Amino acid sequence: MLHKVRKQAILILLVIVAIIAGCVQKKEPPVSSDIIAKFFATTEELSSLIKQKDIVVIDARSAEDFQKLHIQNAVNIPKSQFREPKALNEILKYKSENGFFIPPAMAEKILGNAGIDANTRVIVYDSITFPDASIIWALLKYYGHDNVQVLKGGFEKWVSEGRSVSSMPSKIQKKSFVAKPRIEMVASREWLIKNRENVIILDMRSFDEYVGVNPAGNPRGGHLPGAVSLDWTHLAGNETVKSPAEIQAILAEAGVTKNKEVVAYCNIGFGRSTYGMMVLSMLGYNARVYGGSFEDWSNADDLEVATTKIGSFKDWRQ
């Protein structure tokens, strides 16, 4: 009888161990190369397409860098256009209320002036040292244009391969771009407060900004209570992003799973946060960007700001 009880206990223990082991070893399924190809274009691919009529190459670097040297026929859309001083009040109001960094009329003007319409395939690049290409990717995606890819390896890889570059201004045939906002891609402050219990919030800024050592020009330093710190550079690789396997491991360690929506934010709502959303989307996560980001949050006096990981959603005032 005692032997039978011991045998049953051992069997139960083995089952429990197997269940625990299965949970520990469970990983997100690998990302197929077909999915990645939808997000990135190679230098070889761009070289073969660059002279086609319906291809527009966007240089997302600064105007100064563009003027020095750029991919031949590329059009410059620097991030400074999204913080135009004369339109800044309108921009700040729109992104706080709607969750995206520029209003539709401004997007239509910028993209139309760059020669983009509904039939255009866009390939955008920047330097691999900062995620500015993701700004244009997010801009086009949010306003309804799916035919956009980021150049893998950026300007550095293109130049290192001896491909065609120029310092001359590019000839642009302006077109009409019609903005069709996708609200499911963004989170406003109001949306975030309403849905705080059901999302994972990723702070893509530096750790100094996260803990408040560097307020980055905001009235209060710190982060959104409950946000996970994940500096965007941890996802960056030698050719735009790390491999899917590496990124999945980093996200898993940070507690980011696919069973919840993920909201990425940075300081002003584009660049680091749009990079995070782009990478998360590539790997199949349901991701949004908080367009207002910490700039919007810090300026709201009725909302708590955390400076340690102890902060939680319960700290938020209603």
N, C-alpha and C positions, 0 to 999 in steps of 0.2 A: 504493500500500500504506500509506504514511504517512498519507495523507489519510483512508483507511478506519479506521485505528487511532484517529486524532484524533476522527473522527465517533462511533465507538463509546464513546470516553472521555467525550465531551460528553453523549451519551445517558445513560450511567451516572450522570454527575454530576447531570443533571436529575432523574433518578429519585430519587436520594438526597435532593436538595433538596426534592422534592415530599413525600417521606416525612417529613422533618424538619418541614416546614411543616404537614403534616397533624397531626403529634403536638402541635406547639405550639398550633395553633388549635383543637384538640379541646376542647370544653367539655361540662359536664354538661348534659343536656337540660333545657329550662325546666320549671318546676313548674306544673301546671295549676291554674286557679282553683278547680276542684272539690275538689282535695286541700286547699288552703288553707282552704276553707269548712268542712271537717271539724274544723279546729282553732280557728277564730275565729267569733264571732258579732258582728254589727254592733249598734250602739245602736238602729237602726231595728227590727231583728229582735227584740231583747230587749223593746223597748217594746210590740210586738204580742203577745208571748208571756207577759209578766210575770204576768198574772192567771190563767193556766191552772194547774190543780191539780197536774199532774205536772212542773212547772217549779220548780226550786230555784235561787235566785241566792245565790252565796256571795261574801261580802266578805272578801278575804284580807288586808286591812290590819290595823293594830294595833287593839286594843280601844278605845284612846283616840280614834283617828280615827273609828272606827265609831260611837262614842257621840255624837260631835259631829254627824255627818251621814252618811247612807248612802242607797243606792238603796232605795226603799220596798219593804218585805217581804224584804229581803236578810237572810241569816244570817251571822254573823261567825265565821270560823275563822282566828284569827291564828296566825302561825308559832310564837308562844310556847307554844302547846299541845303542840308537838312537842319541847319541851325542859323539860317539867314537872319541877321539882326532885325531887319525891318519886319519880318514875319514871325519873329520869335514868340510874341504873345499869342498869336493865333495857333502856332504849332504847339505850345505848351498846353493851351486850353483843349485842343483836339486830342492830344495824346493822353491827357488826364481823364477825359470823358469817354474816349473811344478805344484806348489801348494800343494805338499805333502812332508812329513817330512823325508822320506828316499827313495832312488832310488830302482828300482825293483830288481836288483841283490842282494842288501843287504837284502831286504825283503825275497827273496827266500832262502837265506842262513840261516837267523834267524828262519824262520818258518819251513823249512825243517829239521833243526837241532833239532827243538822242537818236531819232529815226526808228523808234519801236512802235509797232502796231500789233494787232492780233495775229498776224501771219509771220511774225519775226521770231527767229531762233536767236536767243541771247546767250553769249558765253562771257562771263565776267571774271576778271582777275584782279589781284593786288599783289603785294609782297606777302610771302608766306609768314612774315614776322608779325602780322596783325590781321584780324579777321574782317577787313573792310568789304571784301567781296560778298560776305554773307548779308550785308546791308542791302545790296542791290538784289540779291536772291530773295530776301524776305519782302522787299518792296514789290517786286514783280509778282511773287506768289500771293501776297495779301490782296493785291489789286487784280487778281484773276488771271495772271499770265503764267502758265505752267512750263512753257518751253524755255527754260533757263537752266544753265549749268555753270559750275565754277571750274575754272582751269586748274587742274591738278599740278601742283608745283609752282604755280604763279609765274610772275614776271622773271624771277631768277632762273627757273628751269628753262623757260623759253630762250632767254639770252645765252645761257650756258650751252645750249644746243646749236648756237650760231644762226638762229632763225631771224627773219626780217624784222627790223626795228626802224623807227623814224623819230625825228624831232620836229617834223613839220605838222601843222594843224591838219586835222582830218576833215575831209569834205562830208558834210552831213545832209541827207535829204530828210527834212522834217516830215513826220507822219502824225496821224491822229490816234492817240491812245485813250481808250475808254476804261476808266477805273471801275471795278466791280468788287467792292470790299468783301472779304471773307472773315466775318466776325468770329468764327470758330478758331481762328489762328491766334487771337489775342486775348489778353486779360486786362480789363480796366481796373482801377482801384476798387470801384464798387463791386465788380464781378469777383475780384479776389477775396474781398471781405465776406461776400455771400457764400463762396464755395471753398473757404479756407480749410475746412475739415476733410475735403475730398481730393486735395491736390498735394503734390510734392513741389516745394518751392526751391529753386536752385539759384543761389547767388553766384554769378559767374565772375565776380570781381576778385581783386587781390585779397589776401587774408587781412592785410592792414586796413583795407576799406571795410571788410566784413566786421572786424572787431571795433572799428571806430577810431583807430589810431590815425588814419588818413580820412578825413571827412569829405575830401575831393570837392570842396566848394559848396557843400550842402550845409544848411543851418544846424543839423545834428548828424553825428557820425554813428555808424553801426549798421544793423541789417534788419530786415523784416523778421519779426519773431517767428521761430519755427523753421526758418530757411536753412538749407544745407549749403555749406561753403564748398564750392567746386570751381576753383580758378580755371578759366577757359584754356589757359596754356597747358593744363594737364591732358587736354584732348588733342592738342596740336602735335603734328608729327613733322617729319622732314619734307613731306609733300602734302601740305595743307591740313591733313588730319592723320591721327594714328590709325592703325588697322582696326577693323570692326571688333576683333577679338579683344584687343587691348582696351578699346573704349568701353565695351560691355563689362569688362572686369573692373574698370575704374568706377563705372556707374553702379555696379553691384555693391562695391565696397562703400560707396556713398549712400547706399540704401535706396537707390532709384530703381523702381520696378515698373513693369508695363501694366500693372493692375490699377494704376492711378494716373490721372493727367499730371503732366509736369509743366510747371511754369518757370521759365527762365527770365532772370532780370539782371541788369547791370547798373550803371550809374545814370545814363540818360536814355536808355531804351533801344539803342542800336549799336552794333559792333560786337561786343562780347556776348550780349544776350541773344542776338540774332544768330551768332555763330553756334551757340548752345542749342537753340531751337532747330537749326539746320541739321546739326549732327544727330540730335535726338530723333528727328523726323526720318533721317536716313536709316536709322536702326530700327524703325518701326514703333517708336514710342509716340504716344498721343501728347504732343507738345504745343505749348502756347508761349508767347512772349508778352511780358508785362511792359507795355510801351512807355508807361509813365516812369517805371523803374524807381530806383532809390531817390532820384531827384523829386519825383512826385510824392513819394511816401514821406520823405523827411520834412517836406514843407507842410504836411498836414498835421497841425499841432495836436489834434485829438487822437492821433494814432501813436502807439508805443513803438519805440525803436530799441532793439536789443543789442547788447555789446558782448554777450557770451552765448555759448551754445545752450544755456539753461532756458533761454527765452522760448516760449511756446505760443501757440495760437490763443491760448486762454488770456494772454496778456493784451490782446487787442480790445480796444474799447468799442462799444457798439454805438 
